[in-house]
Amino acid sequence: MFAVRFERFGPPEVLSVGELPQPHAGPGQVRVRVRAAGVSPVDLAIRAGRARSPIALPHIPGVDAAGVVDEVGPGVEDGVSVGDEVFGAVDAARLGGATAEFAVLAFWARKPPSMPWEQAGAAASGVETATRALDLLDVRAGTTLLVDGASGGVGSLAVGLALARGARVLGTAAPGNQEFVESLGATPIPYGPGLRARVPGRVDVALDVAGKGSLPELVELTGSPSSVVTLADSSGPRHGVRVSVGALGGEPDGRHGLAAAAALFERGRFRVPVQEVFEDAVAAHTAAERGPRRGKLVVAVNV
Ligand SMILES: NC(=O)c1ccc[n+]([C@@H]2O[C@H](COP(=O)([O-])OP(=O)(O)OC[C@H]3O[C@@H](n4cnc5c(N)ncnc54)[C@H](OP(=O)(O)O)[C@@H]3O)[C@@H](O)[C@H]2O)c1
C-alpha cells in the first residue's frame, strides 16, 4: 500500500510517500481504506524525534482517520461491517499509521452520512480527549468552563462539546484568534499571564489544553485545584492539579464521546472545526508547526 512515512527523525521534509506492507486488523480492531487523517501535536513530536517511547522506523504518522471498513478483526462486537463508513483512532501504544492507504483503528464510531470526510478524519482522538476532560470536570448544563488554549485542535472540540452539554464556555486564544473562538460559541479572552483581570465573572472549572504555565492562575480563578484539569502540563501535581493522560494512565477514557459527537453532528449541534485540508503531508506538518491554529489540520488520502 502507499503511505506517508519517514525513515529518520527530523523536520517535515523527512516525510515522503512510499510503499509499505498493508497492516491487518487484530482482535477488537477494524481496518479502513482511509479517506482523511488528522494531524496532531503527537505526530509532530514523534517525527521530530521527541517521542516519549521508542518508535520503530519507518513510521507512518497520524493517530486519527476516517474511512470505509474493509476488514473486521476477531472479537469485534459492535456490529460494524465491511463497507461501513467510520471515524476513529489507532491503538494508543502504536501512535501512528493513519496517513496511509489502509489504517487499523482501535476505537471508532459510525460516520454520519452528512459529516464531511475531513471533519470525520480529524475528530477521534480530540473528541476522546475532550470528552474525558469534560467528564473529569463534570461539565454539565449551567457549568461555567474556561478552556485555556481554545483555538487549537483539542480546545476547539472541547468548546463545542461543552456547549452541547449546555455549559457556558470562555476560551483563551491569541489576539488574532478571538473572532475564531467567538465563532465556536465561546466568550473569547486573550491568553497569557493576568487572566484574572480579563475573565468576566465566576468560573466553575477550567481545562488547560495549552500547557503554557497557567495552572496557578486557573486554580485561583476556580478556587480549587480539583476544579482544574490539564492535558499538557506535567507540573500539574505540584499545583494539586490532575494531569489527564487517558487510557495509558489507567483512567476511564472518553471513547463514548465519538458516537455522542456523531449524534450531535446529525442534530446540527456539533461540528469538527477544520482549519485546512492538505494533500501533501509535508505542507500539513509545516503548517501545524508554524501556527496559528484554528481547529484541526487534515491530510486527504485516497481522494
Ligand atoms: N493528555 C492527553 O490525553 C492529550 C491528548 C491530546 C493532546 N494533548 C496535548 O494537548 C496539547 C494541545 O493539543 P492540540 O491538539 O489542541 O494542539 P494544537 O492544535 O497545536 O493547539 C494548541 C493551542 O494552544 C494555543 N496556545 C499557544 N500558546 C498559548 C498560551 N500561552 N496560552 C493558551 N493557549 C496557547 C495555540 O494558539 P495559537 O496557535 O494561537 O498560538 C493553539 O490554539 C498538546 O500539548 C498535546 O500534546 C494531550
The ligand as a MOL file (V3000), in Angstrom:
LIG
                    3D

  0  0  0     0  0            999 V3000
M  V30 BEGIN CTAB
M  V30 COUNTS 48 52 0 0 0
M  V30 BEGIN ATOM
M  V30 1 N -3.2700 14.3870 27.7200 0
M  V30 2 C -3.8960 13.9700 26.6300 0
M  V30 3 O -4.6270 12.9660 26.6520 0
M  V30 4 C -3.7250 14.7320 25.3630 0
M  V30 5 C -4.4460 14.3620 24.2140 0
M  V30 6 C -4.3100 15.1550 23.0610 0
M  V30 7 C -3.4530 16.2470 23.0700 0
M  V30 8 N -2.7440 16.5340 24.1990 0 CHG=1
M  V30 9 C -1.8330 17.6870 24.2630 0
M  V30 10 O -2.6390 18.8440 24.3660 0
M  V30 11 C -1.9400 19.9460 23.7710 0
M  V30 12 C -2.8600 20.6430 22.7910 0
M  V30 13 O -3.2000 19.7620 21.7360 0
M  V30 14 P -3.9330 20.3440 20.4580 0
M  V30 15 O -4.1160 19.2290 19.5160 0
M  V30 16 O -5.0800 21.1710 20.8510 0 CHG=-1
M  V30 17 O -2.7530 21.2980 19.9100 0
M  V30 18 P -2.8640 22.4760 18.8480 0
M  V30 19 O -3.9270 22.1760 17.8770 0
M  V30 20 O -1.4820 22.7100 18.3740 0
M  V30 21 O -3.3520 23.7330 19.7130 0
M  V30 22 C -2.5890 24.3170 20.7180 0
M  V30 23 C -3.2640 25.6150 21.0720 0
M  V30 24 O -2.6150 26.2470 22.1880 0
M  V30 25 C -2.6570 27.6580 21.9400 0
M  V30 26 N -1.6650 28.3610 22.7390 0
M  V30 27 C -0.3790 28.6580 22.4390 0
M  V30 28 N 0.1690 29.3560 23.4530 0
M  V30 29 C -0.7830 29.5070 24.3910 0
M  V30 30 C -0.8380 30.1410 25.6610 0
M  V30 31 N 0.2160 30.7580 26.1920 0
M  V30 32 N -1.9900 30.0940 26.3590 0
M  V30 33 C -3.0870 29.4770 25.8690 0
M  V30 34 N -3.0930 28.8660 24.6540 0
M  V30 35 C -1.9570 28.8700 23.9380 0
M  V30 36 C -2.3950 27.7520 20.4620 0
M  V30 37 O -2.8230 29.0050 19.9910 0
M  V30 38 P -2.0080 29.7840 18.8100 0
M  V30 39 O -1.9340 28.8140 17.6690 0
M  V30 40 O -2.8510 30.9570 18.5430 0
M  V30 41 O -0.6800 30.1150 19.3980 0
M  V30 42 C -3.2460 26.6080 19.9370 0
M  V30 43 O -4.5550 27.0330 19.6870 0
M  V30 44 C -0.6840 19.3640 23.1330 0
M  V30 45 O 0.3880 19.5760 24.0110 0
M  V30 46 C -0.9940 17.8870 23.0150 0
M  V30 47 O 0.1710 17.1030 23.0140 0
M  V30 48 C -2.8700 15.8050 25.3370 0
M  V30 END ATOM
M  V30 BEGIN BOND
M  V30 1 1 1 2
M  V30 2 2 2 3
M  V30 3 1 2 4
M  V30 4 1 4 5
M  V30 5 2 4 48
M  V30 6 2 5 6
M  V30 7 1 6 7
M  V30 8 2 7 8
M  V30 9 1 8 9
M  V30 10 1 8 48
M  V30 11 1 9 10
M  V30 12 1 9 46
M  V30 13 1 10 11
M  V30 14 1 11 12
M  V30 15 1 11 44
M  V30 16 1 12 13
M  V30 17 1 13 14
M  V30 18 2 14 15
M  V30 19 1 14 16
M  V30 20 1 14 17
M  V30 21 1 17 18
M  V30 22 2 18 19
M  V30 23 1 18 20
M  V30 24 1 18 21
M  V30 25 1 21 22
M  V30 26 1 22 23
M  V30 27 1 23 24
M  V30 28 1 23 42
M  V30 29 1 24 25
M  V30 30 1 25 26
M  V30 31 1 25 36
M  V30 32 1 26 27
M  V30 33 1 26 35
M  V30 34 2 27 28
M  V30 35 1 28 29
M  V30 36 1 29 30
M  V30 37 2 29 35
M  V30 38 1 30 31
M  V30 39 2 30 32
M  V30 40 1 32 33
M  V30 41 2 33 34
M  V30 42 1 34 35
M  V30 43 1 36 37
M  V30 44 1 36 42
M  V30 45 1 37 38
M  V30 46 2 38 39
M  V30 47 1 38 40
M  V30 48 1 38 41
M  V30 49 1 42 43
M  V30 50 1 44 45
M  V30 51 1 44 46
M  V30 52 1 46 47
M  V30 END BOND
M  V30 END CTAB
M  END
